[in-house]
Amino acid sequence: MHYPKEVSAYCPKCKTHTAHDVEKGKKRTASELKWGQRRFRRAQRGYGGFPRPKPEGRAKAVRRVYLKYRCQKCKYTVQPRSFRAAALELVDVK
């Protein structure tokens, strides 16, 4: 899927529609202090096996895409709702 590198969107800080730069959001490393991760580590300890079945086959064909819009005027960043796409490519639209 092709997506423009620059879009016109509403900026809540400027309170008007302005040009925004689009960039892909990156997944950060999961925190070891979160409850789900602590539960996972606790289940992994000891002589027992892996706490859940290993995933079989390949990864999902369609992944969730997170974009960030950065206002060119005030540099304020907003993250709109995510959507699913098999592949996303940011392109120049002139």
N, C-alpha and C positions, 0 to 999 in steps of 0.2 A: 504494500500500500504506500503510495506517495503522499506526503503531507508537506505543506509549505513551511519554509523556515521562518517566514514572517507573516503574521496575521493581524487583522484589526480586531481588537477585543476591548471589552469594558475594563477599565482600571478603577478599582474601588478607591484608590488613594487620590487619583486625579479627578475622579467622578465624571469621566467622559470616555469615549472610545478613542483609543490611541493605537499606534503600531506596537506590536509585541514581538519579541524574538522567541522562537520556540526551541526548546531543547528537551531531550529525553531524560526522564528521571532515572536515577541509578539506585539499585537495591543496596542498602547498607547492610553490614554484618549484623546478625541477630545478637541481641544482648544476652549474655549468660545469666543475668540476674532476673530475667522474666520468669514467671511462674511455669509456663509451659516448657521452657528450656530446662529449668531446674527439675521438673518432673521427668523429663526425657533423660537427663543425666543420671538421676537416681535409678531409673529403670534399667539403664545401661550397665550399672555397676555390678560387680560380682560375677558368678559363673553362668548366669542365665543367658539365654540367647537375645537376639535383637528384639526390642519390645513390640515391634509391629512387622508385618510381612514386607519383604523387599518388593519394591515396585517392579512389575514385569513389563516387558515391551519398551517402547520408546516414550519420550516425553510428549506432552500434549502438543498438537499441531498449532493451536491458537493460544497465544499468551496475552495477558493483560498488559496494556501499554499505559504508562504514566508519563504525561507531558508536563512541562513547566512553561508558563508564559511570563516573560520578563518585559515590563514596560520600558520602552526606549526613552521615554521622557523622564520618569522618576526612578527607574530601576527597581520598582516594586515587583515581586514575583507572586503569581497565583498559580495554583494547581487545579485545573478543571477536572471534571469527572473522568475516570479512566474508561477505556473501551478495549475490546479485544481485536487483535489483528495477528495474522500469521507472520508477517514481516512488515516493519515500518521503516521507511526511508525518508529523511528530511531533504527536500529538494528546493532549489531556487525557482520561484515562479515569477516570470517577468512578462 
